[in-house]
């Protein structure tokens, strides 16, 4: 919600303190969101991939990867990640996800734009 450096610091600390925690997909997802929001797209993609490793069935991690890959210009890979979102969660829409996660509009808008470019349905 606008305090990205604090979010990055806390997520990195969580990963250092408990590197084998099966819930580490959460700090990895937080890193992916924070890095994306600060235009650090390579780091965002890496963090999303780590979240996927912790839980391959966690569709938001695939969505975060798709957004980062779009910004990196890796459109085909982004579309593959977006397709995986739909395999895992066939009813996914950008609008429904916005309601679910409750991000501030300024934070959410760049993700929504990237997801549309990756082929995820708006409605």
DSSP file (Angstrom, degrees, kcal/mol; ACC not computed):
  #  RESIDUE AA STRUCTURE BP1 BP2  ACC     N-H-->O    O-->H-N    N-H-->O    O-->H-N    TCO  KAPPA ALPHA  PHI   PSI    X-CA   Y-CA   Z-CA
    1    1 A X              0   0    0      0, 0.0   105,-0.0     0, 0.0   102,-0.0   0.000 360.0 360.0 360.0  37.7    0.0    0.0    0.0
    2    2 A X        +     0   0    0    102,-0.1     2,-0.5     1,-0.0     3,-0.2   0.322 360.0  97.0 104.8  -8.2    2.8    2.4   -0.9
    3    3 A X     >  +     0   0    0      1,-0.2     4,-2.2     2,-0.1     5,-0.2  -0.505  41.5 152.9-109.2  63.0    5.5    1.4    1.6
    4    4 A X  H  >  +     0   0    0     -2,-0.5     4,-2.9     1,-0.2     5,-0.2   0.869  66.1  53.2 -65.7 -39.9    7.4   -0.9   -0.8
    5    5 A X  H  > S+     0   0    0      1,-0.2     4,-2.4     2,-0.2    -1,-0.2   0.898 111.2  47.7 -64.9 -37.9   10.8   -0.6    0.8
    6    6 A X  H  > S+     0   0    0      2,-0.2     4,-2.5     1,-0.2    -1,-0.2   0.906 112.0  50.2 -65.6 -41.5    9.4   -1.6    4.2
    7    7 A X  H  X S+     0   0    0     -4,-2.2     4,-2.5     2,-0.2     5,-0.2   0.915 111.1  48.9 -62.7 -43.0    7.6   -4.5    2.6
    8    8 A X  H  X S+     0   0    0     -4,-2.9     4,-2.6     2,-0.2     5,-0.2   0.935 111.7  49.2 -62.2 -46.6   10.7   -5.7    0.8
    9    9 A X  H  X S+     0   0    0     -4,-2.4     4,-2.0     1,-0.2    -2,-0.2   0.921 114.1  44.8 -59.4 -45.8   12.8   -5.5    4.0
   10   10 A X  H  X S+     0   0    0     -4,-2.5     4,-2.3     2,-0.2    -1,-0.2   0.887 113.4  49.3 -69.4 -38.9   10.2   -7.4    6.0
   11   11 A X  H  X S+     0   0    0     -4,-2.5     4,-2.0    -5,-0.2    -2,-0.2   0.918 111.8  48.8 -66.3 -42.5    9.7  -10.1    3.3
   12   12 A X  H  X S+     0   0    0     -4,-2.6     4,-2.1    -5,-0.2    -2,-0.2   0.893 110.9  51.1 -63.6 -38.6   13.4  -10.6    3.0
   13   13 A X  H  X S+     0   0    0     -4,-2.0     4,-2.8    -5,-0.2     5,-0.2   0.918 107.8  52.5 -64.0 -43.2   13.8  -10.9    6.8
   14   14 A X  H  X S+     0   0    0     -4,-2.3     4,-1.8     1,-0.2    -1,-0.2   0.906 110.4  48.2 -59.2 -41.7   11.0  -13.5    6.9
   15   15 A X  H  < S+     0   0    0     -4,-2.0    -1,-0.2     1,-0.2    -2,-0.2   0.871 112.8  48.0 -68.2 -36.6   12.8  -15.5    4.3
   16   16 A X  H >< S+     0   0    0     -4,-2.1     3,-0.5     1,-0.2    -2,-0.2   0.907 113.1  47.7 -68.5 -41.4   16.1  -15.3    6.1
   17   17 A X  H 3< S+     0   0    0     -4,-2.8    -2,-0.2     1,-0.3    -1,-0.2   0.812 130.5  17.3 -72.0 -30.2   14.6  -16.2    9.5
   18   18 A X  T ><  +     0   0    0     -4,-1.8     3,-1.6    -5,-0.2    -1,-0.3  -0.523  68.0 167.6-142.9  70.5   12.7  -19.2    8.2
   19   19 A X  T <  S+     0   0    0     -3,-0.5    -1,-0.1     1,-0.3    -2,-0.1   0.672  79.1  45.5 -64.8 -18.0   14.1  -20.3    4.8
   20   20 A X  T 3  S+     0   0    0      3,-0.0    -1,-0.3     4,-0.0     2,-0.2   0.286  76.3 131.5-109.8  10.6   12.3  -23.6    4.8
   21   21 A X    X   -     0   0    0     -3,-1.6     3,-2.0     1,-0.2     4,-0.1  -0.457  56.2-140.8 -64.1 126.5    8.8  -22.5    5.9
   22   22 A X  T 3  S+     0   0    0      1,-0.3     3,-0.5    -2,-0.2    -1,-0.2   0.676 101.0  61.8 -65.4 -14.1    6.2  -23.9    3.5
   23   23 A X  T >   +     0   0    0      1,-0.2     3,-2.1     2,-0.1     4,-0.5   0.279  67.9 109.3 -92.1  11.9    4.4  -20.6    3.8
   24   24 A X  T <>  +     0   0    0     -3,-2.0     4,-2.0     1,-0.3    -1,-0.2   0.591  56.3  83.3 -65.0  -7.7    7.3  -18.7    2.2
   25   25 A X  H 3> S+     0   0    0     -3,-0.5     4,-2.5     1,-0.2    -1,-0.3   0.838  85.5  59.9 -62.0 -28.5    5.2  -18.3   -0.9
   26   26 A X  H <> S+     0   0    0     -3,-2.1     4,-2.6     2,-0.2     5,-0.2   0.966 106.9  40.2 -67.6 -53.0    3.7  -15.3    1.0
   27   27 A X  H  > S+     0   0    0     -4,-0.5     4,-2.3     1,-0.2    -1,-0.2   0.874 115.9  53.8 -64.5 -31.0    6.9  -13.2    1.5
   28   28 A X  H  X S+     0   0    0     -4,-2.0     4,-2.4     2,-0.2    -2,-0.2   0.919 109.9  46.7 -65.4 -41.5    7.9  -14.2   -2.0
   29   29 A X  H  X S+     0   0    0     -4,-2.5     4,-2.5     2,-0.2    -2,-0.2   0.896 110.6  52.9 -65.4 -39.8    4.6  -12.9   -3.4
   30   30 A X  H  X S+     0   0    0     -4,-2.6     4,-2.6     1,-0.2    -2,-0.2   0.901 109.8  48.7 -61.9 -40.0    5.0   -9.8   -1.4
   31   31 A X  H  X S+     0   0    0     -4,-2.3     4,-3.3     2,-0.2     5,-0.3   0.929 109.6  51.8 -64.1 -44.3    8.5   -9.3   -2.9
   32   32 A X  H  X S+     0   0    0     -4,-2.4     4,-2.3     1,-0.2    -2,-0.2   0.915 112.6  45.7 -59.2 -43.1    7.1   -9.9   -6.4
   33   33 A X  H  X S+     0   0    0     -4,-2.5     4,-2.6     2,-0.2    -1,-0.2   0.942 115.9  45.3 -64.8 -47.8    4.4   -7.2   -5.8
   34   34 A X  H  X S+     0   0    0     -4,-2.6     4,-1.5     2,-0.2    -2,-0.2   0.913 114.3  47.5 -65.0 -43.8    6.8   -4.7   -4.3
   35   35 A X  H  <>S+     0   0    0     -4,-3.3     5,-3.2     2,-0.2    -1,-0.2   0.919 112.7  49.7 -64.7 -42.1    9.5   -5.2   -6.9
   36   36 A X  H ><5S+     0   0    0     -4,-2.3     3,-2.0    -5,-0.3    -2,-0.2   0.944 109.1  51.7 -59.2 -47.7    6.9   -4.9   -9.7
   37   37 A X  H 3<5S+     0   0    0     -4,-2.6    -1,-0.2     1,-0.3    -2,-0.2   0.787 111.1  48.1 -62.8 -27.9    5.5   -1.7   -8.2
   38   38 A X  T 3<5S-     0   0    0     -4,-1.5    -1,-0.3    -3,-0.2    -2,-0.2   0.159 119.2-109.9 -99.2  18.3    9.0   -0.2   -8.1
   39   39 A X  T < 5S+     0   0    0     -3,-2.0     2,-0.9     1,-0.2    -3,-0.2   0.759  77.4 133.8  63.4  28.4    9.8   -1.3  -11.7
   40   40 A X     >< +     0   0    0     -5,-3.2     4,-2.2     1,-0.2    -1,-0.2  -0.642  23.8 163.9-103.3  71.9   12.3   -3.9  -10.7
   41   41 A X  H  >  +     0   0    0     -2,-0.9     4,-2.5     1,-0.2     5,-0.2   0.808  65.8  54.9 -70.8 -33.8   10.8   -6.5  -13.1
   42   42 A X  H  > S+     0   0    0      2,-0.2     4,-2.2     1,-0.2    -1,-0.2   0.940 113.1  44.3 -61.2 -45.3   13.7   -9.0  -13.2
   43   43 A X  H  > S+     0   0    0      2,-0.2     4,-2.6     1,-0.2    -2,-0.2   0.867 111.3  54.2 -67.1 -36.2   13.5   -9.2   -9.4
   44   44 A X  H  X S+     0   0    0     -4,-2.2     4,-2.4     2,-0.2    -1,-0.2   0.923 109.3  47.7 -62.7 -44.0    9.7   -9.4   -9.5
   45   45 A X  H  X S+     0   0    0     -4,-2.5     4,-2.4     2,-0.2    -2,-0.2   0.916 111.9  49.9 -64.0 -42.8    9.9  -12.3  -11.9
   46   46 A X  H  X S+     0   0    0     -4,-2.2     4,-2.1     2,-0.2    -2,-0.2   0.919 111.7  48.0 -61.7 -43.6   12.5  -14.1   -9.7
   47   47 A X  H  X S+     0   0    0     -4,-2.6     4,-2.2     1,-0.2    -1,-0.2   0.897 111.1  50.8 -65.2 -39.9   10.4  -13.6   -6.6
   48   48 A X  H  X S+     0   0    0     -4,-2.4     4,-2.2     1,-0.2    -1,-0.2   0.908 108.9  51.7 -64.3 -40.9    7.2  -14.9   -8.4
   49   49 A X  H  X S+     0   0    0     -4,-2.4     4,-2.1     1,-0.2    -1,-0.2   0.890 108.6  51.1 -62.6 -38.5    9.1  -18.0   -9.5
   50   50 A X  H  X S+     0   0    0     -4,-2.1     4,-1.8     2,-0.2    -1,-0.2   0.907 108.5  51.4 -65.4 -40.0   10.2  -18.6   -6.0
   51   51 A X  H  X S+     0   0    0     -4,-2.2     4,-1.8     1,-0.2    -2,-0.2   0.907 108.8  51.8 -61.3 -40.5    6.6  -18.4   -4.8
   52   52 A X  H  < S+     0   0    0     -4,-2.2    -1,-0.2     1,-0.2    -2,-0.2   0.886 105.7  54.9 -63.5 -39.0    5.6  -20.9   -7.5
   53   53 A X  H  < S+     0   0    0     -4,-2.1     3,-0.4     1,-0.2    -1,-0.2   0.893 107.7  49.7 -61.7 -38.4    8.3  -23.3   -6.3
   54   54 A X  H  < S+     0   0    0     -4,-1.8    -1,-0.2     1,-0.3    -2,-0.2   0.860 136.5   3.5 -68.3 -34.6    6.9  -23.1   -2.7
   55   55 A X    ><  -     0   0    0     -4,-1.8     3,-2.0    -5,-0.2    -1,-0.3  -0.664  60.8-172.8-154.3  92.9    3.4  -23.8   -4.1
   56   56 A X  T 3  S+     0   0    0     -3,-0.4    -3,-0.1     1,-0.3    -4,-0.1   0.698  88.0  60.1 -61.0 -18.9    2.9  -24.5   -7.8
   57   57 A X  T 3  S+     0   0    0     -5,-0.1     2,-1.2     1,-0.1    -1,-0.3   0.388  73.6 107.0 -90.3   4.1   -0.9  -24.4   -7.3
   58   58 A X    X>  -     0   0    0     -3,-2.0     3,-1.2     1,-0.2     4,-0.9  -0.697  53.7-167.0 -86.2  95.0   -1.0  -20.9   -6.0
   59   59 A X  H 3> S+     0   0    0     -2,-1.2     4,-2.0     1,-0.3     3,-0.4   0.807  78.8  63.9 -58.9 -35.4   -2.5  -19.1   -9.0
   60   60 A X  H 3> S+     0   0    0      1,-0.2     4,-2.6     2,-0.2    -1,-0.3   0.859  98.5  56.7 -59.3 -31.7   -1.6  -15.5   -7.9
   61   61 A X  H <> S+     0   0    0     -3,-1.2     4,-2.1     2,-0.2    -1,-0.2   0.897 106.7  48.7 -64.6 -38.2    2.1  -16.3   -8.1
   62   62 A X  H  X S+     0   0    0     -4,-0.9     4,-2.4    -3,-0.4    -1,-0.2   0.871 110.7  51.5 -67.0 -36.4    1.6  -17.3  -11.7
   63   63 A X  H  X S+     0   0    0     -4,-2.0     4,-2.2     2,-0.2    -2,-0.2   0.907 109.0  50.0 -66.2 -41.3   -0.3  -14.0  -12.3
   64   64 A X  H  X S+     0   0    0     -4,-2.6     4,-2.2     1,-0.2    -2,-0.2   0.898 110.6  50.3 -63.5 -39.6    2.5  -12.0  -10.7
   65   65 A X  H  X S+     0   0    0     -4,-2.1     4,-2.7     1,-0.2     5,-0.2   0.923 108.5  52.2 -63.0 -44.1    5.0  -13.8  -12.9
   66   66 A X  H  X S+     0   0    0     -4,-2.4     4,-2.1     1,-0.2    -2,-0.2   0.915 109.5  49.4 -59.1 -43.7    2.9  -13.0  -16.0
   67   67 A X  H  X S+     0   0    0     -4,-2.2     4,-1.9     1,-0.2    -1,-0.2   0.932 112.5  46.8 -62.5 -46.3    2.8   -9.3  -15.1
   68   68 A X  H  X S+     0   0    0     -4,-2.2     4,-1.4     1,-0.2    -2,-0.2   0.912 111.4  51.3 -62.9 -42.6    6.6   -9.1  -14.6
   69   69 A X  H  <>S+     0   0    0     -4,-2.7     5,-2.6     1,-0.2     4,-0.3   0.870 106.2  54.9 -65.0 -36.3    7.3  -11.0  -17.8
   70   70 A X  H ><5S+     0   0    0     -4,-2.1     3,-1.6     1,-0.2    -1,-0.2   0.942 108.3  48.9 -59.0 -46.5    5.1   -8.6  -19.8
   71   71 A X  H 3<5S+     0   0    0     -4,-1.9    -1,-0.2     1,-0.3    -2,-0.2   0.773 108.4  54.2 -66.3 -25.2    7.1   -5.6  -18.5
   72   72 A X  T 3<5S-     0   0    0     -4,-1.4    -1,-0.3    -5,-0.2    -2,-0.2   0.478 117.6-114.8 -84.5  -2.1   10.3   -7.4  -19.4
   73   73 A X  T < 5S+     0   0    0     -3,-1.6     2,-1.2    -4,-0.3     3,-0.2   0.644  76.9 131.7  79.2  14.5    9.0   -7.8  -23.0
   74   74 A X     >< +     0   0    0     -5,-2.6     4,-2.2     1,-0.2     5,-0.2  -0.579  24.8 163.9 -99.1  69.9    8.8  -11.6  -22.7
   75   75 A X  H  >  +     0   0    0     -2,-1.2     4,-2.6     1,-0.2    -1,-0.2   0.872  66.6  50.5 -62.7 -46.1    5.3  -11.8  -24.1
   76   76 A X  H  > S+     0   0    0      1,-0.2     4,-2.0     2,-0.2    -1,-0.2   0.923 113.0  46.5 -62.7 -43.5    5.2  -15.5  -24.9
   77   77 A X  H  > S+     0   0    0      1,-0.2     4,-2.3     2,-0.2    -1,-0.2   0.893 111.8  52.8 -63.5 -38.7    6.4  -16.5  -21.5
   78   78 A X  H  X S+     0   0    0     -4,-2.2     4,-2.5     1,-0.2    -2,-0.2   0.903 107.9  50.5 -63.0 -41.4    3.9  -14.1  -19.9
   79   79 A X  H  X S+     0   0    0     -4,-2.6     4,-2.4     2,-0.2    -1,-0.2   0.874 108.6  52.3 -65.9 -36.0    1.1  -15.7  -21.9
   80   80 A X  H  X S+     0   0    0     -4,-2.0     4,-1.8     2,-0.2    -2,-0.2   0.920 110.5  47.5 -64.3 -42.9    2.2  -19.1  -20.7
   81   81 A X  H  X S+     0   0    0     -4,-2.3     4,-1.6     1,-0.2    -2,-0.2   0.902 111.5  51.2 -64.1 -40.3    2.1  -17.9  -17.1
   82   82 A X  H  X S+     0   0    0     -4,-2.5     4,-1.7     1,-0.2    -2,-0.2   0.888 107.7  52.5 -63.9 -39.2   -1.3  -16.4  -17.7
   83   83 A X  H  X S+     0   0    0     -4,-2.4     4,-1.9     1,-0.2    -1,-0.2   0.874 105.4  54.8 -63.8 -36.0   -2.6  -19.6  -19.1
   84   84 A X  H  X S+     0   0    0     -4,-1.8     4,-2.4     2,-0.2    -1,-0.2   0.870 103.2  56.3 -65.8 -34.9   -1.4  -21.4  -16.0
   85   85 A X  H  X S+     0   0    0     -4,-1.6     4,-2.7     1,-0.2    -1,-0.2   0.941 109.6  45.9 -57.2 -46.6   -3.4  -19.0  -13.9
   86   86 A X  H  < S+     0   0    0     -4,-1.7    -2,-0.2     2,-0.2    -1,-0.2   0.795 109.8  53.7 -71.7 -28.8   -6.5  -20.0  -15.9
   87   87 A X  H  < S+     0   0    0     -4,-1.9     3,-0.4     1,-0.2    -1,-0.2   0.927 117.3  37.8 -66.4 -44.2   -5.7  -23.7  -15.6
   88   88 A X  H  < S+     0   0    0     -4,-2.4     2,-0.2     1,-0.3    -2,-0.2   0.826 135.9  20.2 -76.3 -32.4   -5.5  -23.4  -11.8
   89   89 A X    ><  -     0   0    0     -4,-2.7     3,-2.3    -5,-0.2    -1,-0.3  -0.686  66.5-178.6-140.1  81.1   -8.3  -20.9  -11.5
   90   90 A X  T 3  S+     0   0    0     -3,-0.4    -1,-0.1     1,-0.3    -4,-0.1   0.715  82.9  55.2 -58.6 -22.6  -10.6  -21.1  -14.5
   91   91 A X  T 3  S+     0   0    0      2,-0.0    -1,-0.3     5,-0.0     5,-0.1   0.329  78.2 135.4 -93.5   8.8  -12.9  -18.3  -13.2
   92   92 A X    <   +     0   0    0     -3,-2.3     2,-0.3    -7,-0.2    29,-0.3  -0.325  24.3 168.9 -59.6 132.3  -10.1  -15.8  -12.7
   93   93 A X     >  -     0   0    0      1,-0.1     4,-2.3    30,-0.1    29,-0.2  -0.979  42.2-125.4-137.1 152.5  -10.8  -12.3  -13.9
   94   94 A X  H  > S+     0   0    0     27,-2.6     4,-2.0    -2,-0.3    28,-0.2   0.902 112.4  50.9 -61.3 -41.4   -8.8   -9.2  -13.4
   95   95 A X  H  > S+     0   0    0     27,-2.1     4,-1.6    26,-0.2    -1,-0.2   0.930 110.7  46.9 -63.8 -46.4  -11.9   -7.4  -11.9
   96   96 A X  H  > S+     0   0    0     26,-0.2     4,-2.1     1,-0.2    -1,-0.2   0.888 111.2  52.0 -64.3 -39.2  -12.7  -10.2   -9.5
   97   97 A X  H  X S+     0   0    0     -4,-2.3     4,-2.7     1,-0.2     5,-0.3   0.882 104.8  56.8 -65.3 -37.2   -9.1  -10.4   -8.3
   98   98 A X  H  X S+     0   0    0     -4,-2.0     4,-1.8     1,-0.2     5,-0.3   0.908 109.2  45.8 -59.1 -42.0   -9.1   -6.7   -7.7
   99   99 A X  H  < S+     0   0    0     -4,-1.6    -1,-0.2     1,-0.2    -2,-0.2   0.892 113.5  50.3 -67.8 -39.6  -12.0   -7.1   -5.3
  100  100 A X  H  < S+     0   0    0     -4,-2.1    -2,-0.2     1,-0.2    -1,-0.2   0.921 116.6  36.7 -67.0 -46.2  -10.4  -10.1   -3.6
  101  101 A X  H  < S-     0   0    0     -4,-2.7    -1,-0.2    -5,-0.1    -2,-0.2   0.792  88.5-147.8 -84.9 -27.6   -7.0   -8.6   -2.9
  102  102 A X     <  +     0   0    0     -4,-1.8    -3,-0.1    -5,-0.3    -4,-0.1   0.801  29.7 170.6  68.7  30.0   -8.1   -5.0   -2.1
  103  103 A X        -     0   0    0     -5,-0.3    -1,-0.2     1,-0.1     2,-0.1  -0.353  44.9 -95.7 -65.9 152.7   -5.0   -3.2   -3.4
  104  104 A X    >>  -     0   0    0      1,-0.1     4,-2.5     4,-0.0     3,-1.1  -0.452  38.0-114.8 -62.1 143.5   -5.1    0.5   -3.7
  105  105 A X  H 3> S+     0   0    0      1,-0.3     4,-2.6     2,-0.2    -1,-0.1   0.853 115.7  55.5 -53.9 -37.7   -6.1    1.5   -7.3
  106  106 A X  H 3> S+     0   0    0      1,-0.2     4,-0.5     2,-0.2    -1,-0.3   0.832 113.0  42.4 -65.7 -30.5   -2.7    3.1   -7.9
  107  107 A X  H <> S+     0   0    0     -3,-1.1     4,-0.6     2,-0.1    -2,-0.2   0.872 118.1  45.3 -79.3 -39.8   -1.0   -0.2   -7.0
  108  108 A X  H >X S+     0   0    0     -4,-2.5     4,-2.6     1,-0.2     3,-0.5   0.845  95.9  73.1 -76.1 -35.3   -3.4   -2.4   -8.8
  109  109 A X  H 3X S+     0   0    0     -4,-2.6     4,-2.4     1,-0.2     5,-0.2   0.867  95.7  49.4 -53.7 -46.1   -3.7   -0.5  -12.1
  110  110 A X  H 3X S+     0   0    0     -4,-0.5     4,-2.0     1,-0.2    -1,-0.2   0.879 112.6  49.2 -63.6 -34.5   -0.2   -1.5  -13.5
  111  111 A X  H <X S+     0   0    0     -4,-0.6     4,-2.9    -3,-0.5     5,-0.2   0.945 110.6  49.9 -65.4 -47.1   -0.8   -5.1  -12.7
  112  112 A X  H  X S+     0   0    0     -4,-2.6     4,-2.2     1,-0.2    -2,-0.2   0.900 110.7  50.1 -58.7 -42.3   -4.2   -5.0  -14.4
  113  113 A X  H  X S+     0   0    0     -4,-2.4     4,-1.9    -5,-0.2    -1,-0.2   0.922 112.6  46.4 -62.9 -44.4   -2.7   -3.5  -17.5
  114  114 A X  H  X S+     0   0    0     -4,-2.0     4,-1.5     1,-0.2    -2,-0.2   0.897 111.0  52.4 -66.0 -40.1    0.1   -6.1  -17.6
  115  115 A X  H  X>S+     0   0    0     -4,-2.9     5,-2.6     2,-0.2     4,-0.6   0.883 107.2  51.9 -65.8 -37.4   -2.4   -8.9  -17.1
  116  116 A X  H ><5S+     0   0    0     -4,-2.2     3,-1.1     1,-0.2    -1,-0.2   0.929 109.6  50.4 -61.6 -42.8   -4.6   -7.7  -20.0
  117  117 A X  H 3<5S+     0   0    0     -4,-1.9    -1,-0.2     1,-0.3    -2,-0.2   0.797 108.0  53.4 -64.8 -27.9   -1.5   -7.7  -22.2
  118  118 A X  H 3<5S-     0   0    0     -4,-1.5    -1,-0.3    -5,-0.1    -2,-0.2   0.558 124.3-103.8 -83.9  -8.4   -0.7  -11.2  -21.1
  119  119 A X  T <<5 +     0   0    0     -3,-1.1     2,-0.2    -4,-0.6    -3,-0.2   0.559  68.3 147.5 100.8   9.5   -4.2  -12.3  -22.1
  120  120 A X      < -     0   0    0     -5,-2.6    -1,-0.3    -8,-0.1     2,-0.1  -0.574  55.1-103.7 -76.9 143.2   -6.0  -12.7  -18.8
  121  121 A X        -     0   0    0    -29,-0.3   -27,-2.6    -2,-0.2   -26,-0.2  -0.410  19.3-153.2 -71.8 138.6   -9.7  -11.8  -19.0
  122  122 A X              0   0    0    -29,-0.2   -27,-2.1   -28,-0.2   -26,-0.2   0.907 360.0 360.0 -73.2 -44.0  -10.8   -8.5  -17.6
  123  123 A X              0   0    0    -29,-0.1    -1,-0.1   -30,-0.1   -30,-0.1   0.360 360.0 360.0-118.4 360.0  -14.4   -9.6  -16.8
